[in-house]
């Protein structure tokens, strides 16, 4: 069948939106009609080559939609099911999955990125194979994914809600509640108040942190940070962020610093604003050759820590429905994260708007509820 999709053919070139071929699902696979797909910075990083991927590739890893075709061995799924697409698929059987770390699944990381788990392609243009980002490819009218890449979307929630949980919300909240396990009363700083950073702030608020310091250089983002739960804001363009954070914590520094940008400079900043025994949690993804320089002596002497967080160390089948329940209880903000809707053909404009900080989350809406 044919599907219209957003495809990267060359790094640092505009994304091409065109019709390509989509082959039917194989064993343990589902064809999904995408209803909503978030515009995430990771997609842009593939477009620029910051995250190296083989090309051409269909973008999109933050999606939700409806099952329209099922392959063999897909018990529990049927045509018409509403699903969310977590961007990390896990087998549930390897040592990492069974030890509570499905985001680090051996099967997910062993396979070639952009192919489905069996090492084959579903997107094609004539004889050319086309990769799909994160084995999802949600910036397409239709996609085929493994059943490990879906979580049921309960009634009462929109496709936009489900799409937001596919990456940004779960990554940010999970970094606090799963990766760092921030105790109530903690002091926390968040560097970078974009789509992920604002959800770190939400996570810190849910964890009952006593001090939540938002650090950014854009006044509009700092204003948004206050709406999502920041108790203090620091514009690092106007003053030294480390000094400001220490001033707000009686000279101690914070117990937890979350980096949500993906730059060596901001990673070092997170480490330097820690208190004794503090933990710098790194969420942002840098270029693969980037390095950082930190004062190594403080690792043992003051027991400072650096911790990586991938997809919020989450358990998608548990955490995504739980986050929806928090939204239903009005404890988690979702609707406020969506700044603007786009047509698929407007994807390059969506990336431009994201880069200049106009949006918290842009959303491509393929269909409205009830269509």
Residue, then its C-alpha position, 0 to 999 in steps of 0.5 A: x500500500x501507499x503511505x505519505x511520510x516525512x523522510x530524511x534523504x540527506x543530513x542537514x537538508x530539508x525533510x522530504x514529504x512524499x508517498x512511499x510503499x508500506x509492506x504488510x505486517x509479518x509475524x508479531x507485527x501490527x500496521x498502525x494508522x497514525x493519528x498523532x505524532x509529536x515533533x521531538x528534538x531527537x527527530x531533528x538530531x537525526x535530520x542534522x546527523x547529530x544522532x548518526x543513522x543510516x539514510x533514507x529514514x522515515x522520522x517520528x518516534x512519538x506517536x499514537x494511532x489505531x491498529x488497521x491490520x494484524x500479522x500472525x502471532x499477535x494475540x491480544x491485538x485486533x483491528x480497531x485497537x487504539x495504541x501508543x507507541x513507546x519509542x523503545x521496544x523491549x523483548x521482555x525476556x533478556x537479562x536487562x528486561x527481566x532485571x527491570x531495565x526494559x529501556x536497555x533491552x538487549x534485543x532492541x540494542x542488538x538489532x540494526x537501528x531503523x530496521x524492525x526486530x527481524x532485520x528487515x524493512x517495511x518502508x520502500x521506494x521502488x527497490x530502495x529500502x527505507x529505515x524507520x526511526x526507532x523502529x516506529x516511523x510515526x511521521x507517516x500516515x501508516x506504519x508497521x511496528x512490532x507488538x513490543x512497540x505498542x501499549x494500549x491507549x485506554x478510552x477517555x484519552x486522546x491520541x495526542x495524549x498517547x503520542x506525548x507519552x511516547x517520548x517527552x513526558x515519560x522521559x522527563x518524569x521518569x528521569x526523576x521518579x525512575x532513574x534518580x528516584x528523587x526523595x520528597x524535600x530534595x533540591x533540584x535544578x533542571x537545565x533546559x526547559x524544552x519539551x523534556x525539561x518541562x516534564x522533568x519539572x513536572x516529575x520534580x513537582x510530583x516527587x514533592x521536591x522542595x526547591x525546583x530551579x529552572x535554568x534556561x536562556x529564554x525568558x518565555x521558557x522560564x515563564x513556562x517552567x513556572x507554570x509547570x512547577x518551578x519554584x525558581x528560575x535562572x536565566x543563564x544568559x544574564x548570570x552565572x548559573x552555578x553561582x545562582x543555584x548555590x545562592x538559592x540553596x544556601x551555598x550548598x548546590x542542589x542534590x539533583x541536577x538534570x541536563x535536558x539539552x545535550x551539550x558538553x557545556x551544560x552537562x558540566x554545568x549540571x555537575x558543577x552545581x551539585x551539592x556534596x553527594x549530589x547526582x547529575x542526571x544526563x538526559x540530553x544526547x550529545x554528538x557521539x564524539x563529544x566529551x566532557x571535562x569535570x573535576x574528577x577528585x570530587x567524584x570520590x571525595x564528595x561522592x558526586x555522581x553522574x547518571x545517564x537516563x534513557x527514556x526515563x528508565x521507564x517500564x512502558x506497560x506500567x508507566x504510560x498508563x500510570x501517567x495517563x491516570x495522573x493526568x485524569x487526576x489533574x496531577x500531570x499537565x498534558x494539554x498544556x504541552x502542545x503549542x501548535x498543530x501542523x500538517x505533515x507537509x509542514x514538518x520543516x516549518x515545525x522543526x524551524x519553530x522548535x529550534x527557535x523555541x516557539x513550541x513546547x511540543x509541536x504535534x502533527x495531527x493526522x486525524x481528529x477523534x471521531x474521524 
